[in-house]
């Protein structure tokens, strides 16, 4: 099969490779074999682990959307070559059918990849002088003084909130005690009787009044007396009203207990700030004295490295599935089948790690020839089969649910696939990355198809912020951008939203 690759695509690929080879004007020295082995075994559990097609390092991966797990390991040889082995497997139906289907379609694969450097290994470093240490120490002091002021301000704010809460509780206790006192209740009842008696007297006078002026005066007096009676009744609190006041008071007490707990924690944090400040200041003082006593010596601090490598890979994957043809007779509608795909590929990778934000990036381009099927283009359907169990009087039914696939299935299709991965790291210490992963696939007897993926990756570090414990990627993958397959689905419905996780595995190296 002769495959034609568009000229524009070649231009894009060559431009990417040229850009990848351009090095910044930094200071470099050659990496030793020990350093290189440490980078592979300990540092390559980076954000692209289990998500790129150049899987170097040691990690376990999980794609929740695809319901696929993987495990990868690398063997580093003395000549800086790397043999990578990756196993993956899972459900071909996705994640949800795992919980609903009685039988799953499965996939399992093996990938072998031999990688070797195409350029000498480079370690970026910078000099750290006595003046640099003094400057860093001053910056440290400034930062911790600022932290201390902020911590003290937080303590003051919480103390004010505690004082206000105490005032509210005291006022509430005073009112509740007043409203519950027998003397207060008797006094209010006496006032109410007196006011009611006066109103009754005014009502009697109103009935006997003869002139219109006298009647108006008495009516005004009655209105005022009604207001007095209403005020007295308002002051007499019912049992339910007092209970509500007690509930509000207890709520304020609960809030105050939380504030006191926060206050204690803030004071502890404030104290920890000064403890850390003293420890770090002492460490910088020691380093400064050492540099001053050894004039001319330089302390080397590793700031990054640049690596470029080629990888030759072979992968094999077995997919077991059920085909459903509603046109066949009932017994022949479901056919169990499987296909073993094989692929050979060549990958170029470039990795630039920098200690500066937005300066680290990873680029990978691969071309792969494979013998595949068109399983991914089939339509998924849910099959429910019902069996009945009868006796003389009753019938019981049993139901089995599983996933099958419909469509024109083809296998042994010659395929050429171009893959591209680009990670642009951002945030401090490269804790995050933007991931682009377009793909161009040409399959025998089918129209070429362009896919595109976009993800954002975050790394969850250990307590020292020195290495990753979990890397998580939220991604969107759009299939068949130009809709050459003629799908009825809208653009966004042809894509998938998913989450991938990887768990780096660290090995100690001597």
DATA-V81123 format. One line per field, one symbol per residue. ss: DSSP state (H for helix, E for strand, L for the rest). psi: psi as a letter, one per 30 degrees, with the letter a starting at -180 (. if undefined). burial: 1 if it has 16 or more other C-alpha atoms within 10 Angstrom, else 0. A space follows every 50 residues. Layout:
# DATA-V81123
ss=???
psi=???
burial=???
This chain:
# DATA-V81123
ss=LLLLLLHHHHHHHHHHHHHHHLLLLLLEEELLHHHHHHHHHHHLLLLLLL LLLLLLLLEEEEELLLLEEEEEEEEELLLLLEEEEEEEEEELLLLLHHHH LLELLEEEEEEEEEEEELLLLEEEEEEELHHHHHHHHHHHHHHHHHHHHH HHHHHHHHHHHHHHHHHHHHHHHHHHHHHHLHHHHHHHHHHHHHHHHHHH HHHHHHHHLLLHHHHHHHHHHHHHHHHHHHHHHHHLLLHHHHHHHHHHHH HHHHHHHHHHHHHHHHHHHHHHHHHHHHHHHHHHHHHHHHHHHLLLLLEE EEEEEEEEEEEEEEEEEEEEEEEELLLLLHHHLEEEEEEEEEEEEEEEEE EEEELLLLLLEEEEEEEEEEEELLHHHLEEEEEEEEEEEELLLLEEEEEE EEEEEELLLLLLEEEEEEEEEEEEEELHHHLEEEEELLEEEEELLLLLEE EEEEEEEEEEELLLLLLEEEEEEEEEEELLLLLLLLLLLLLHHHEEEEEE EEEELLLLLL
psi=kkkkkkeeeeeeeeeeeeeefkklilkllkkleeeeeeeefefghafgkg flgijkaklklkjeefhkllkklkkklfgglkjkkkkllakffaeefeff kfkkklkklkkkkkkkkgkkkkkkllkjleeeeeeeeeeeeeeeeeeeee eeeeeeeeeeeeeeeeeeeeeeeeeeeeffkeeeeeeeeeeeeeeeeeee eeeeeeefkeleeeeeeeeeeeeeeeeeeeeeeefjkleeeeeeeeeeee eeeeeeeeeeeeeeeeeeeeeeeeeeeeeeeeeeeeeeeeeefikflkkk kkfalkkklkkklkkkkkkklkkkjffllefgekkkllkjlkkklkkkkk jjklgkkgfklkkkkkkkkljaahefflkkkkkkkkkkjkaeflkkkkkk klklklljkklhkkkkkkkkkkkjkalkghflkkkkilkkkjkkglkkkk lkkklkkkkjlaffhflkekkkkklkjkkieghffhkfkleffflkklkk kkjkkkkkk.
burial=00000000000000011001000000010010000111011111111111 11111111111110111111111111000111111111111111101100 10011111111111111000111110001100100010011001000100 10011001100100100110010001001000001000001100110010 01100100000000100100010010011001000100000100110010 01100100110110010001001000100010010011001000000000 00011111111111111111111110000000010001111111111111 11110001011111111111111010000000000000000000000000 11111100000011111111111111001111111111111111000111 11111111110000001111111011111100100000000000100011 1111110000
